[in-house]
Amino acid sequence: MPADHPFPLQTGWKRGDPLEQLLEREWLVTNGLGGYASGTIGGACTRRFHGKLIASLPSPLGRFMMLNHLEESLTIPGGDTWCLSGDESKDQAAPRHPHVDVLEEFVLETGLPVWRFNRDGIRLEKRVLMPHLQNTTYIIYRLLSDQRGLTLTLRPSLHPRPHEGLLGGELPDQWHVAEHGRELEITNDPQLPALRIVTIGNSSFDGDAKTLRDLNYRLEKSRGYDHEGPLWSPGVIRIALEPGVDVGLVASIEPWDVVRALTIDDCRAAETQRRQKLLSISGRFADDNFGSQLVLAADQFLIRPGSRAADDARLRAAGDEPRTVIAGYHWFTDWGRDTMISLEGLTLVTGRHREAGNILRTFASYIRDGLIPNMFPEGNNAGLYHTADATMWFFHALRRYFDATGDRETVRVLLPKLVEIIDHHVNGTDFNIGVDPDDGLLEQGAEGYQLTWMDAKVDGWVVTPRRGKAVEINALFFNALKILEDFLTEFGDSQAAARMASLASRVYESFNERFWYEEGLHLYDVVDGEDGKDDPALRPNQIFSISLDHPVLHRSRWIHVVEAVRRELLTPVGLRSLARSHRDYKSTYHGDLRTRDAAYHQGTVWAWLIGPFVDAWMRVYPGDRTGALDLLDGFRPHLGEACIGTISEVFDAEPPFHPRGCAAQAWSVAEVLRCLRVLGD
């Protein structure tokens, strides 16, 4: 690694790489509130989610696109103008890239994006950052060479809308632009905050307002969504460049006193210090470039849910700090299942124990009828509870939290809720989730709902309903019962502990009797399905019967399951969701929503599943840490593709395993990070 670069460093593009990668590779900066800035390396907006400021607003607004695009160019003495950013419109024969000979490289330094432009001895650097817990974006430029008389021209463009909103919606009829020196305030809707822009440096503003029609968002087109729409620009900002001097703009919806509070140096120093602290408390990860990248990627998903003001007030009144996990960028909100699976990797192995406790207590405050929420829809205060496994993962996360922190008080407070959860499941709760009294196994299923993690649904079609007794649901149920038995014993309630032990013993006996598929030497995916039959499909869900703290599968069968999964499902970037020999197997995840959802859990590779596979591998082959570490090697080059510095949600099921889905996924990052810690200890 070059000595003059901050640590850690990740290269995303360099001169000589294919130009098409400028549109395929993305960057992401977040603010700890769920807001973000994101785009392609080349500057063109290919997703509806690409923008310079996507603010997190209180319900019912949710995340809102406030500054969409920034056209950037550099004027050289003598009249030559260099394009620094790309865009794409319906009328263009091809997308406009930054000038071929201008962009030298794109890298992440300490997790933050840096563009370096270099041509004819003129060297310019650009950086983007967001102050923590502010809906503000800093876009900073510095001339690194000695030339004089250069002018940076910026044209900001807007189309305020929900970040998932239609691109082709009508622009507001009325825009109001107030100019006060280097400050602009743009308003168009009394329901929205004003967009405030501050220019930095020797600048001028030309109110040359115009509407840009028919901008094309190519990735949305490939996904079957609307993909063309207009933007409105208030005018052009021109900034004189001086060697070694930072210039640029600040875009914010914060009050003016907040916007004015931080200089560029203040903001950069604060964010650098915060990131250095994250690396410091992460322990040994601070000494490893791959691990350090993932520690900083993990930070992007941990947020303060400021959009749910009433819940925020209630938790604060109880003396707690609300915290949650964004499941993935760009479109996911906080999901209970993803949060509980991700908690260990995002917080416990990175030294962020206090936030882990806050997350657990936040979700515990939402328990209803023995269930934690499956998700909180964008802009809503109320959660949706259609999940059969998220609550079982809550037990797992709490156990790992207790093991890491020894926080008896949190466990003591939550213990009655844990008993209540089990009682609801034994007696039956929503969505037909309940214990079958005939065998003690947990069953689930309601018409029109997808209750397991394989939850694809489109136009009323539940692709993988898995109604009945699903293999991982019962592995999780057994694990939860044993965890609760341990907690109750720890806190002196031997009678309740014995009841949990009895329930667990019945699950263990029935599981090993019912789920073993002798013909395939692996486990059924579902028994007692809605058609009354058992499903022998070879899926990764069976790996949890070995990987959890309390394996429900008899030890004699572990090696058969691990080898079946390795042989049929293992790839360099996770596990396939269905064996290739199955009639419903899909090799790629692409096309419109219906086509994608048909493949989502029918072969598509999921990165997060590498975590439980590594756990199961180490149970079967406890001396093979080297082999287990090798299972993570495919993620190392992946940090330099797709969304730079993080891990995608899913991948195609066949080589070259093209990254798909969410550009940055919490449990993908969390599970790889967790495995690095487990295998390194």
N, C-alpha and C positions, 0 to 999 in steps of 0.2 A: 504494500500500500504506500503511495507517495507520502513522504514525510510532511509535505505542506498541506495535506488535506485533514480536516477534522475527522474524528473517528466517531461513528462508523461511516463508511462510504459505500454507496451502491450506484453503479453505472447503469443508466437506462437506455442511452443512445449515444453514439459517437459518429462523427463524420465518416462516411464510407458505408455505414449501415443502410439497409434498404429504406428509401423514402416512405414507403407504405407504413413502416413502423411508427412514423410520426403521427399517424392517425389511429394506429392500433394500440399504442402504449399510452398509459394514463398516469396521472399524478393525483394525489389526494392530500389535503391538509384539513384538519378538523379543529374544533374549538372547545370540546368538552361539554357542549350543550346539545349535541346532535346536529349542529350546523356544520357547514364545510365549504371548501372551495375545491374545485376539481376540473380537470380538462385533459385533453390530449397533449402530448409533448409538443406537437406542432402548432397548437393553439386553436385548431378548428374544434367546434362543438359537434361531436358525433352522437352524444346522448342528450336527452332532454334534461338530464341531471348535471350537465356540464355548465359551470358558471364560476364567476369570481367571488360571489358572496351568496350563499344559500343560508339564510338566517333561520334560527329556531325560534318560532313565535308561540305565544300562549295559545291554548285551545280556544276556539276551534280551528285556528289557522294552521298550526303545525309548521313544517319547514317550507320556507318561501324563497323562490328565486328573486333576488333583489338586484343583482348586477350580473347580466348574462355573459357578455362578451367584451373583450378589449382588443381593438385593432391597434397594432403597434408597428411603427416604422421609424427608421432612422434616416435623417437627411444629412448628407455629407456636403461640405462646402463645394460649390460648383454645380449643385443641383441634383446629384445622384441620390436616389432614395432606395433604401434597403427595406424589404418586408421582413419583419421579425416574427409575425404571427400568421397563422393560416386561417382560412375560412372556406366555406363551400356553399354555393348557391345553385339553384335549379338551372340557372342560365350558364353556369360555367361548364366547359367541356371536361374539366378535371379539377379536383380540389386545389386550392392555392396553398402551397407550403411556404414556410420561411425560405428565403432565397437559398438555393442549394449550397452556395459557398459561404453562407453567413453563419449558420448554426454549427458550432464545433462539437458540443457535447451537452448532454443532460445527465445530471447526477442527483442523488440524494445525499446531502451532508447532514449527519445527525437526524436523519429522517425527513428533512425539509428539501423541497425542490430547488435546484439551481440550474439555470440555463447559461451557457457561455457562448457568446457570439464572437467570431474572429475572422476578419477578412482585411487584406491589404494593410496589415499592421494595426487595425482598429479592433480593440478588444472591449467587449461590453458584457456585463454580468447582470442577470436578473434573478431575484429571489421572491418567494411568496411565503408569507406566514400569517397566522391568526393568533392574536393574544388569547390566552386561556380564559375561558368563560366570558368571552365577548363575541358579539355578532359583528365582527370587524375583520377586514382583510387588508394587509399591507402588501403592496406590490412595489418592490424596490429595485432600482437600477443603479449601477455604478460603472463609470467609464474607467477601465483599468489601464488604458494607454494614454499617451500624452497629447493627443490631438485637441485642437481648439475649434470652436465654431460649429460643433455638431448639435443637432436638434432632435430630440425625441418627441414624436407625435403620437398621441393616444386618443382613440375615439371610443369612449364607453357606450355600450348599447344595452337597452333594458326591455324586458317584457315581464313585469311583475305577475307571478302566478304561483300556485302550489308547485313544489318541485316535481311532482308527478303529473302536473296539469297539462292540458292540451297545448301543443305547440302552435296550432293554427287558430287559437282563440283571437278575438278582436283586441287590438290595442286600445288603451284608454283614449277617449276623445280629447281630454284636457290634461295638459302637462303644465306644471308650474315649476320654473327654475329660478331660484334666488341665488344671485352671485354676490359674494362679499369677499373681495380680494382673492385669496387662494382657496376659498371655501364655496362649494356648491351645495344647495339643498334642493332635491327633486321630489315632488309630490304629485300624485295623481288620484289617490283613493283615500278618503278619510278613515277607512277601516285599516289601512296599512301605515306603518311608520314611514317617515321620510327616509330617503336614501341620502346620506351625507357623504360628500367627497371632498377630501382635502388634498391639494397638490403640494408636493414637496420639492423645493428648489426654485430656481428663477423661471417662473412659468407665466403663461397667459392662457386665457380661455376665449375661444371663438365660438359664439353661439350659432353655429351653422347646423341647426337641427335638421334631421332627415330620418326617413323611415327606410329600413332595409327590408326588402320583400323576399319571400321565398327562400330563406336560408334552409339548407338541407342537412338533416341529422341522419347520417347514413346508417348508424347502428340501430336507430329506432326503426328505420325502414326494413332492415334485415330481420327485425324481431316482430314485424307485422303491425307496428303502431303508426299513428300519424307522425309524419316526419318532416313536415315543412311548416314554416311559420315566420312571422315578421318580428323585427326588433326596432326599437326607436332609440335614436341617439340625440342627446341634447346639444352636441357640438364637439369640438376638437380642443384638446389640451396640448399645448406645446411647451416643452421644458428644455432649457439650455443645459447641455452637459458640460461639466468641468471635471478634469481628471481627479479620480480618487474621492469624489463627492457623491454621497447617496442622494438620489432624487426618486420621484415616483408619485404614487397616490395611495391614499387611505380611503377605503369604502366601508361604510358603517351604517347601522341603524341605531346605534347607541346615542344618548343625549350628547349635545355638543361638548359639555364639560368633560365627558369621558373620552370622546374622540380626541380632544385637544390635550389630554393628560399625558400621553406617551409620545415621546419623540421616536424616530426610527431606532436610534441607539438604545433607548429605554426598552422598547418592545423586543428588539433582537436580544438584548442582554437578559431580559426576564425569561424569554422563551428558551434561550440557550441554557440558562441556569436550571430551569425546570427540567429540561431533557437530560442534562448531566446528572441531576438528582435521581431521575428515574433509572438511569443506567447504574448509578452508584448503589442504590438500594436493591437492585436486582442481583447483586453479588457477582458470581463468576461470569455471568453473561456479559458484564462490562469488558471482559477481556477477549471476547469472541465476536468477530464481525457479524456472522450469521445470526447468532443469538441476540446480539445487540439490535440488529435490524428488527427482529421480531418483538423485542421488548418495546421498541418505539412504535411498531405497528399495533401492538396490543393496546397502547395508550389511546389510539383513535376510537376504540369501541366503548371505553369507560366514560359515562356521561352523567351529568347532573340533569335529571328530567325536568327542566324548568317549564316545559309546556303544560304540565298538569299542576296548575297553581294551587288548587284546593288540596290535593294530596301532599304537595310540598309543604303547605302550611300545617297540615295535620301531623306529618312526621316530625317537622321541626318543633311543634308544640310538645311532642313526646320526647324531645331532646335528641333526636336522631338526624342524620344527614341523608336525604334521599339520594340514592345512586342506582343506576341500572346499566344495561349493556345494549348498545345498538347491535343487532344481529348481523348486519351487513350493509355496506354502502354500495349502491346509492339508495336503494328503495326500502330496505327493511327498517322497522322500528325495533322496539325492545320486545323480545319473545322470551317467555318463561323457560322453555326447553333449552334454547340456545344459551340463555344466560347461565343456567345451572351447569350445563356441560362445559361452558367456557370459563366458569368462575376460577377454577384452579389454575389454569394456564395464564389467564389474563391478570390475576391478582396475587394468588398465593405464591407461585414460583417467581414472581417479579418483586416480591417484598411489599406488596400493597395490601397488607392484611386489614387495615382499618376500612378500606373501601370494600373489601370482601364482606366484612361484617355488615356494613351499611346496605349492601346489595341484598343480602339474605334477609335482613330485617325489613327492608323495603318491600320485598315480595311477600314476606310473611304477613304483612299488613293487608294484603289483598286476598288472602285465603278465604274461599267461599265454598261451602258444601264439600269440604275436603279436597278442594282443587286450588292450585295457583293458576293465574291467568296464562293462557297460551300466548296471547299477544295483546298489545295496545295499538289499535288502529291509529294511523296518522291523524293528528288533530283531535282525538277523542280522549276524554278523561276515563271512561269505563273500559275495562279489559274484557276480552273474550276468553271463555273457559273451555273451549272444545279441544281438550287434550287428555290423553290417557297416560302419558309418560312424564310430562313436565314435573308433576308433583313427586313422582318417584325419584327423579333426578335431584329434586330439592334435598332429599335425605342424603344422597351421595355427596352433594356440594357441602352440606352442613358437616358431614363426617370429615371430609378433607379439610374444611376450615378449622374444625376442632383439633384435628391432628397437628395442623400447622401452627396454631395459636394458643391452644389450651384455654380458650375463652369459655369458661364454665358458665358465666352469667348469661351469655347469649343462648347457649344450649338450654340452661335452666328455664329461661323465659319462654323459649319456643317448644319445650318438651310437651306441654299440654296440647299445643297445636298439632304436634306430630301424632300423638295418640288419637286425637280427633280425626285426623286425616285417615288413619288406618281404620277407625271405626266406621267412617263414611264409606270406605271402600268395601269393608266386610258386609255392611248392610245394604250397599248399593247407593250410587249417587247419580249425577247427571250423565246423560248420553249413554245410559245402560252400562256404565262402568261399575263393576262389582264382582265379588267373589262368588264363584259357582259352589254352592254348598255340597255338591256331589263329589268334587275333587279338590277344592280349596284353591283352584287356579283363578287368576284374574282375567275376566273377559270384558269386552267392550265392543261398542258399535252402535251407531245410530244412523238411520237413513239420511243420506245427503251430507254426512260429516266424515272428515278424514282425521282420525284421532291419534294416529301414531306419527312418528317423524316423517314417514313416507306419506306426505300430506298434499300431493298435487290434486288440484281440482280446477276445472274450467267449464264454464257454462253448465253448471250442475252435475258434471261428470266427475265422480271421484275415481281417479285412475287406479289407485291401489287401496281399496277400502280396508282390507285386512281385518274385517270384522270377525270376532271370535276371540280365541286365546292366542295372542301374538307372542312369539318367542322372547323378544327383548322386553316386552311388558312384564312377563312373568319372571325373567331374570332380574329386572329392576325391582319388582315387588318383593321377591325373596331377599334381595340385598337390603331393601328398606326395612323389612321386618327384622333382619339380623342387626342392622344399625340401631334401630329403636330398642331392641332387646339389650344391646350393649349400653346405650345411654341410660335406660331405665335401671339397669344393674349398677351403673356408675353413680346414679343419684339415689340409690337405696330403695327402689320400688320393685322388690323381687316378685311380687304377685303379678304385676303388669308385665314384667319381663318374661315370666314363665308363659303368660298368654301369648306373647309375641313369638316365643320359641316354639310353642305348639303350632301356631299358624304357619311358621316358617318350615317346620318339619313336614307338615302336610304338603306344602308347595313343593318341597324338594322331592318327596316321594312321587308325587303325581307328575312333576315335570320330567323326571328321568324315565318314567313309565310311558308317558304320552308323546313326548317330543322326539324321541330317537327314531330316525328313519333308517332302518337297517339296510335297505337296498342301496342307498347312496352313501352310507356311512357318514351322515351329517344329520342336522336337525330339521324337522319341519319348520316352516316359517310361521304357519298358523295351524292350530288344531281346532276342531269343532267350528269350522268356518260357517259362514251364513248359509252355505248349501249343505251343511252337515258333514262336510268332508275335511280332510287334512291336506294342507298345501305343502308339497315337497320341494317347492322352488328353492333353489340354492341362492340365498341372499346373505348379506353381511350381518344381518340382525342377530344371528346365532352366536356371533363372537362375544356378545355381552354375557353369555352363560359362563364364560371363562374369565373375562377381563375385569369384572367388577371386584370389589373388595371381598365379597362373599360369593364365590362361584356356585351357581345352582346345579351345574352339570357335574356328574360323577367324573372323578379324575381319570378313570380308565378310558374315557371317550374324548378327552381334551385333544390328544394328538390327531385324532381323525378329523375333528372339526377344523383345527388350525390348518392342517394340510389341505383339506378341501377348499377352504377359503383362500389359502395361498395359491393353490393350483388354478382356481377358476376366477378369482376376484381381484387378486393383488396386482397393482400397477405401480409405477414409480411415484405417482402423486395421489395415492389413496386406494380405496376399494371400489370396485364396480358394485352397483346396486342390484345386479342380477347376473346370473351366469350366462355366458355367451350361447350355451346350448338351448336356452329356454326360447319358446316360440315368440314371446313378447319382447325379446332383447332388442334394444336400439343402440347402435354403435356411435351415433353422434347426437349432440344436443344443440339443435339449431332450428331456424324457421320461426313461424308465428307462434303465438301463445299456445294454441292447442297442440301443435306439433312438438313444441318443447316440453309441455307438461306430459305428453304421452311418453317421453323419454326420460323425464326427470328422475324417476326411481326404477327405470327399466333397463338399466345398464350403465347409465351415466355415472362417472367416477366422483365420489365425494372425498374431499381431502381430509375432513375431520376424522373419518373412520380409520385413518392410519394410527391414531392414538390407541383406541381399544385393541387394534390388531397387534401393536407393539406390546401392550400389556399381556395379551394372551400368548404371544410368542415367548415372552420372558418367563411365563408360567410353565410352558412346555419345554423351553430350552434355556434354563436359568443361567447357564454359563456363556451364552452367546450374545454378549453386549455389542460386540463388533458387528455381528450380523444384524442386530436390531437397529443400530445407528445407520447402517447402510440403507435401511428402509426409508430414511429421511433424505437421502442424497438428491432425489428428484426435485425437492423443494428449493435447493440452493440456486440452481440456474433460474428457477421460476421467479425469484425475487427481482430479476432483471427483465421480466417480460410482463405483459398484461398491465396491472396497476403496480408500478414500481415500488418495491420495498414491502409488499404484503402478499397475501395468498388468496387466490380466487376461491369462489364457492365450489364450483364443480369443473369437471374436465370431460372431454369426449372419452368414450370408453375404449377407443382404439388409437394406436400411434398416429400422429405425434401427440396425442392427448392435449388437444387445443383447449386452453382455459375458457370457461364459459360462466354464465350466471353473474352473480354479484362480483364486482371487481375486487372487493375486499370483504372477507368473511370472518367473523369473530371466532367461531369454533375451529375454522381451519388454522388460523394463527395460533389459537390457544393450545390446540392439541399437539402441534409440532413443537411449540415452545415447552409444553409440559414434558414431552418425551425427551427433549434435550436435557432437561433437568433430571429426570428420573434416570436416564442412562448415563448421565455424567456424575451422579452421586456415588 
